[in-house]
Amino acid sequence: MTALPTPPPPSPDGDHAESVAWVAEHLGDLAREEPSDIAAGAFTGGQTAADIAFGALDITGYAARRNEVLPVARRGASRMSPYIRHGLTPLPEVWDAVSDAPGRDRTKYRDELLWQEYARHLYSRVRTDLGQALRYEQPRRDLPAGDRPFGGDPWPREMKCMELVVDELHENGWLVNQTRMWAASQWTVRVGATWPDGEDEMFAHLVDGSRAANRLGWQWTVGTGSGKPYGFSRWQVKKRSPKLCGECSLNSNCPIQDWPSDDHGAPVDGPYLGPEDIPSGPDSAENTGEADAVWLTAESLGDADPALAVDESRPAVFVFDEPLLRRLRLSGKRLVFLAECLGDLAQRREVEVRRGVVADELDGRSLASTWAPVPGYKRIAGQVRPAEVHPWPWLVHPKRAPVRSFTAWRKAVGNPR
């Protein structure tokens, strides 16, 4: 049983030094980097930082510029994804906040919010590791490593576009949607490497890393279920970041000059994902006793967490899942973000932080929690048996709707608000 000191609050001037030092000391052995190499990414964790970003949210021009890569000033991405992923800005609040935006921008942005919601519906429906549930077979045959270009490196830095992707992923812990697709397509469609390995590599660094959304994006890129993979080529790079090609040493011998072959095999089938089984958590709080503390998960770390919001005087407890983190070997910047979320919350209520096996660390305690649409929640909650379980704040409450494709799901659920 391991209790940790409460992480320091994030610095208001954006200096992450204290948070980095806390992670290096208390979680450094679980990170991908050596403790001395741990650094923060491009985002500050915590409700305070999320509220600042949310207050400045302006999606004017989003539809036209969401896929721009360079120059950075032209990017239209909202950069809200780390805060959405960890429940600091719940999807319903973000949906409502853009109601007055220009119509085309509002529609496109809300479509992206719905994609995040769809990923959660799908993840809760399969009730298992999404990579195992949806992988089936990669539509195209993996190339033997010896036959792959650039010595088998799926993201060769000789390509200026891949150098940009790798640098931003490793330093910032975040990529715009366009470069996420470039990276996934280069890894799989161009190089022929296995997609779960690439998804694992990207997930380890993304501060907004979500198994549901990240794996769903990689599935879409490789064409699982459709046989139509995303064909990354020089055309996209020149359109979205023209200066990269001009600076690339491979400019006159570009390995992605032409579109890749469209012969990638037939669509493949997976488990049935029809409308019958709809795990959605409770519709209202389930109470079997008075809880003494709130068990927080990484899915919901904000002040609006339903279990937190019921009683502002109740302390919160968060457990860094040691076996899981040791297996995942996440980048330290992801752990820094989580630590800053906890340090920020501790400015407003008592927060207890622990590391170990979650069920063991919480054994024998009377807890409230918010149901989460991830497989691990059901497993751990079955051991911990929270005295109170509060409903997840869905943007679209699960219905008897198919989740085999976003299009089918979107048509079935209609408008969420």
C-alpha positions in Angstrom: 0.0 0.0 0.0 1.6 3.2 -1.2 0.4 6.7 -0.3 2.0 9.6 -2.3 2.2 13.2 -1.3 -0.2 15.5 -3.1 1.2 16.8 -6.3 2.0 20.5 -6.4 -0.5 22.8 -8.1 0.4 23.8 -11.7 2.4 27.0 -11.9 0.3 29.9 -13.2 3.2 31.1 -15.4 3.4 27.8 -17.2 6.5 26.5 -15.5 6.1 22.7 -15.1 9.3 22.2 -13.1 7.7 21.2 -9.8 5.2 18.9 -11.5 8.0 17.2 -13.5 10.1 16.8 -10.4 7.1 15.2 -8.5 6.5 12.7 -11.4 10.2 11.9 -11.7 10.4 11.2 -7.9 7.2 9.3 -7.4 6.3 7.7 -10.8 9.6 7.9 -12.7 10.1 4.1 -12.7 6.8 3.7 -14.5 7.5 6.2 -17.3 8.9 5.5 -20.8 11.8 7.9 -20.3 14.5 7.8 -17.6 13.3 9.9 -14.6 15.9 12.6 -15.5 14.5 12.9 -19.0 10.8 13.4 -18.0 9.4 16.7 -19.3 6.0 18.3 -19.7 4.1 18.5 -23.0 2.4 21.4 -24.6 -0.6 21.4 -22.2 -1.0 22.3 -18.5 -3.2 19.9 -16.6 -6.1 20.8 -14.3 -9.5 22.4 -14.1 -8.0 25.9 -14.0 -6.1 25.5 -17.2 -9.2 23.8 -18.8 -11.4 26.7 -17.8 -9.0 29.2 -19.4 -8.9 27.2 -22.6 -12.7 26.7 -22.6 -13.3 30.4 -22.0 -11.1 31.3 -25.0 -12.8 28.7 -27.3 -13.6 30.3 -30.7 -14.2 27.9 -33.6 -14.7 30.6 -36.2 -13.0 29.3 -39.3 -12.7 25.7 -37.9 -14.3 24.0 -40.9 -11.8 25.5 -43.3 -8.7 25.3 -41.2 -9.0 22.3 -38.9 -6.7 20.2 -41.2 -4.0 22.9 -41.7 -0.6 21.9 -40.4 1.9 24.7 -41.2 2.3 27.5 -40.5 1.1 26.8 -37.0 -0.7 30.2 -37.0 -3.1 28.8 -39.6 -4.1 25.8 -37.6 -7.8 25.7 -36.8 -7.8 22.9 -34.2 -9.4 24.0 -30.9 -6.8 22.2 -28.7 -9.5 21.2 -26.3 -9.0 17.4 -26.7 -6.8 16.8 -23.6 -9.4 18.5 -21.4 -12.3 16.7 -23.0 -10.5 13.3 -22.8 -10.0 13.6 -19.0 -13.5 15.0 -18.2 -12.3 18.5 -17.3 -14.6 19.9 -20.0 -17.5 17.4 -20.5 -18.7 17.0 -24.1 -22.2 18.4 -23.4 -20.7 21.7 -22.1 -18.5 22.0 -25.2 -21.4 21.2 -27.5 -23.5 24.0 -25.9 -20.6 26.5 -25.9 -20.4 26.6 -29.7 -24.1 27.1 -30.3 -23.5 30.6 -31.6 -20.6 29.8 -33.9 -21.0 30.2 -37.7 -23.1 27.4 -39.0 -20.5 25.5 -41.1 -18.0 25.7 -38.3 -20.5 24.7 -35.7 -21.6 21.6 -37.7 -18.1 20.4 -38.4 -16.9 20.9 -34.8 -19.9 19.2 -33.4 -19.3 16.3 -35.8 -15.9 15.9 -34.2 -17.5 15.9 -30.8 -19.9 13.3 -31.9 -16.9 11.2 -33.1 -15.5 11.3 -29.6 -18.9 10.3 -28.2 -19.2 7.5 -30.8 -15.8 6.1 -29.7 -17.0 6.0 -26.1 -20.2 4.2 -27.1 -18.3 1.7 -29.1 -15.7 1.1 -26.4 -18.4 0.6 -23.7 -20.3 -1.7 -26.1 -17.5 -4.1 -26.8 -16.6 -4.2 -23.1 -13.0 -5.3 -23.8 -9.8 -4.2 -25.3 -10.8 -2.3 -28.4 -7.7 -3.4 -30.2 -8.6 -7.1 -29.7 -12.3 -6.5 -30.4 -11.9 -4.6 -33.6 -8.6 -5.7 -35.0 -9.8 -8.8 -36.9 -7.1 -8.8 -39.6 -5.3 -5.8 -41.1 -6.7 -5.5 -44.7 -3.3 -5.5 -46.4 -0.6 -8.1 -45.7 2.2 -6.9 -43.4 5.5 -6.4 -45.2 8.5 -8.3 -43.8 10.7 -5.9 -42.0 13.6 -6.5 -44.4 11.4 -5.4 -47.3 10.4 -2.1 -45.8 12.1 1.2 -46.8 14.3 3.2 -44.5 15.6 0.2 -42.7 12.1 -0.7 -41.6 11.5 2.5 -39.6 7.7 3.2 -40.0 8.2 6.9 -39.3 11.5 7.8 -41.1 12.9 11.1 -40.1 14.5 11.5 -43.5 11.0 12.5 -44.6 10.4 16.0 -43.4 6.7 15.4 -42.9 7.5 12.4 -40.6 10.2 14.4 -38.8 7.5 17.0 -38.0 5.1 14.4 -36.7 7.6 12.6 -34.5 9.0 15.8 -33.1 5.5 17.2 -32.2 4.3 13.9 -30.8 7.4 13.4 -28.6 7.8 17.1 -27.5 4.2 18.3 -27.3 2.2 15.1 -26.7 -0.3 16.3 -29.3 -0.9 16.3 -33.0 -3.5 17.9 -35.2 -5.9 15.5 -36.8 -4.3 15.7 -40.2 -0.8 14.6 -39.0 -2.3 11.8 -36.9 -3.7 10.4 -40.2 -0.4 10.9 -41.9 1.4 9.0 -39.2 -1.1 6.1 -39.1 -1.1 5.8 -42.9 2.7 6.0 -43.2 3.0 3.3 -40.6 0.5 0.9 -42.1 -0.5 1.6 -45.6 2.9 2.9 -46.8 5.3 0.8 -44.7 3.1 -2.2 -44.1 3.8 -2.4 -40.3 1.2 -3.8 -38.0 -1.3 -1.1 -36.8 -1.6 -2.0 -33.1 2.1 -1.4 -32.7 1.8 2.0 -34.2 -1.3 2.8 -32.2 0.6 1.8 -29.0 3.5 4.1 -29.9 1.2 7.1 -30.6 -1.0 6.4 -27.5 2.1 6.4 -25.2 2.8 10.0 -26.0 -0.6 11.7 -26.6 -1.8 13.8 -23.7 -5.3 13.3 -25.0 -4.6 9.6 -25.5 -7.8 7.6 -25.5 -7.9 3.9 -26.4 -11.4 4.4 -27.8 -10.7 7.4 -30.0 -7.1 6.6 -30.9 -7.7 3.0 -31.9 -10.9 3.9 -33.7 -8.8 6.4 -35.8 -6.2 3.8 -36.6 -8.9 1.3 -37.6 -10.4 3.9 -40.0 -7.0 4.7 -41.4 -6.1 1.1 -42.3 -9.6 0.5 -43.7 -10.8 -2.3 -41.4 -14.4 -3.0 -42.2 -14.3 -1.2 -45.5 -11.2 -2.2 -47.3 -10.6 1.5 -48.2 -7.5 2.7 -46.3 -6.5 6.4 -46.0 -3.9 6.9 -48.8 -1.3 9.3 -47.5 0.7 11.0 -50.3 2.7 14.1 -51.1 -0.4 15.8 -52.3 -1.7 16.1 -48.7 1.7 17.4 -47.4 1.9 20.1 -50.1 -1.6 21.2 -49.5 -1.5 21.4 -45.7 2.2 22.4 -45.1 3.8 23.4 -48.4 7.1 24.4 -46.9 7.9 20.9 -45.7 8.4 19.5 -49.2 10.7 22.4 -50.1 12.9 21.7 -47.1 13.0 17.9 -47.5 16.2 16.2 -48.7 13.9 13.7 -50.5 12.1 16.5 -52.4 13.3 15.1 -55.8 12.9 11.5 -54.8 9.8 11.5 -52.6 8.7 8.0 -51.4 5.1 9.2 -51.2 5.0 11.0 -54.5 2.1 9.0 -55.9 -1.0 7.6 -54.4 -0.5 4.2 -52.8 -2.0 1.2 -54.5 -5.7 0.7 -53.8 -5.3 -3.1 -53.7 -5.4 -3.7 -50.0 -7.6 -6.7 -49.8 -11.3 -7.2 -49.0 -13.1 -5.8 -46.0 -12.9 -8.0 -42.9 -15.6 -8.9 -40.4 -15.5 -8.5 -36.7 -17.8 -9.1 -33.7 -21.5 -8.3 -34.1 -22.1 -4.7 -33.0 -25.8 -4.4 -33.4 -28.3 -2.5 -31.2 -29.2 -5.1 -28.6 -26.6 -4.7 -25.9 -26.4 -1.2 -24.5 -24.2 -0.8 -21.4 -24.6 2.8 -20.3 -24.2 2.9 -16.6 -26.9 4.1 -14.2 -29.5 6.7 -15.3 -29.4 8.2 -11.8 -27.2 7.9 -8.8 -27.3 4.4 -7.3 -26.9 4.6 -3.5 -26.3 1.7 -1.2 -24.7 3.7 1.6 -23.2 7.0 2.5 -19.7 7.3 0.9 -16.8 8.9 2.8 -14.7 9.7 -0.3 -14.9 10.0 -4.1 -12.9 7.6 -6.2 -11.6 9.4 -9.3 -10.6 7.8 -12.5 -8.5 9.3 -15.3 -11.8 9.5 -17.4 -13.2 12.2 -15.1 -10.9 14.5 -13.2 -12.8 17.8 -13.4 -14.9 19.7 -10.9 -18.0 18.7 -12.9 -17.5 15.0 -12.1 -20.9 13.9 -10.9 -19.7 12.1 -7.8 -17.5 15.1 -6.9 -20.2 17.7 -7.5 -22.7 16.1 -5.0 -20.7 17.1 -2.0 -17.9 19.6 -2.1 -16.7 18.6 1.3 -15.9 15.0 0.5 -12.3 14.2 -0.2 -11.2 12.6 -3.4 -8.8 9.6 -3.9 -6.9 8.8 -7.1 -4.8 5.7 -7.6 -2.0 5.5 -10.2 -2.6 2.0 -11.4 0.9 0.6 -11.1 0.5 -2.7 -13.0 -1.2 -0.9 -15.9 1.3 1.9 -16.1 4.2 -0.5 -15.9 2.8 -2.4 -18.9 1.9 0.7 -20.9 5.1 2.6 -20.3 3.5 6.0 -21.0 5.6 9.0 -21.7 6.2 11.1 -18.6 4.4 14.1 -20.1 1.1 12.1 -19.8 1.9 11.5 -16.1 2.8 15.2 -15.6 -0.6 16.2 -17.0 -2.4 13.8 -14.7 -0.4 15.0 -11.7 -1.2 18.6 -12.5 -4.9 17.8 -12.7 -4.7 16.3 -9.2 -2.6 19.2 -7.9 -5.0 21.7 -9.2 -8.0 19.9 -7.7 -6.2 19.8 -4.3 -6.5 23.6 -4.2 -10.3 23.2 -3.7 -10.7 20.0 -1.8 -8.7 17.3 0.0 -7.1 14.9 -2.5 -5.5 11.6 -1.6 -3.1 10.2 -4.1 -1.8 6.6 -4.1 0.0 4.1 -6.4 -0.5 0.3 -6.6 -3.2 -2.1 -7.5 -6.3 0.0 -7.6 -8.6 -2.5 -5.9 -6.1 -3.1 -3.2 -5.5 0.6 -2.5 -9.2 1.2 -2.2 -10.1 -2.0 -0.3 -12.5 -1.6 2.6 -13.4 2.0 1.9 -16.9 3.5 1.4 -16.6 5.3 -2.0 -18.6 7.3 -4.4 -17.7 7.1 -8.1 -18.8 8.2 -11.5 -19.5 5.3 -13.9 -17.0 5.4 -16.9 -17.4 4.0 -20.4 -14.2 2.0 -20.3 -13.7 -1.8 -19.7 -11.4 -1.3 -16.7 -14.0 0.6 -14.8 -16.4 -2.4 -14.6 -13.7 -4.7 -13.6 -12.3 -2.6 -10.8 -15.7 -1.4 -9.6 -16.7 -5.0 -9.3 -13.9 -5.4 -6.8 -14.2 -2.1 -5.0 -18.0 -2.1 -4.9 -18.6 1.7 -4.6 -21.4 2.7 -2.2 -22.6 5.3 -4.7 -22.4 5.1 -8.5 -23.2 8.3 -10.4 -24.2 8.4 -14.1 -21.8 9.3 -16.8 -22.5 12.7 -18.5 -23.3 11.4 -22.0 -23.6 13.8 -24.9 -25.9 11.2 -26.5 -27.4 8.8 -24.1 -26.9 5.2 -25.5 -29.9 3.9 -27.4 -30.7 0.8 -29.4 -28.5 1.9 -32.2 -25.8 0.1 -34.2 -22.2 1.1 -33.5 -20.6 -0.8 -36.4 -20.0 2.5 -38.2 -20.1 6.2 -37.2 -22.5 6.9 -40.1 -25.0 4.3 -39.0 -24.7 5.3 -35.4 -25.1 9.0 -36.2 -28.2 8.4 -38.3 -29.8 6.3 -35.6 -29.2 8.6 -32.6 -30.1 11.9 -34.3 -29.3 15.3 -32.7 -28.1 15.0 -29.1 -29.5 18.3 -27.8 
